[in-house]
Amino acid sequence: MQSDLNRLRHRKSRRHKIIGLFVLCVVVALVMVMMRTCSDQFAEPYNTNYQPMDTERKQGNNP
């Protein structure tokens, strides 16, 4: 009787560990996919014609 109870507790504990590990892996995978899609959206700068102000001033001062 006691050995059956111990076996049941051990199996239940192992099952909970496996389920927890699976859920953790799924969450990590989802976070990685979300970070990848977010970084792909910002691959190019917002304004591709951007020039620093000091470069524009030098060009503007030269006739």
Helices and strands as residue ranges (DSSP letters): H 2-41, H 53-61
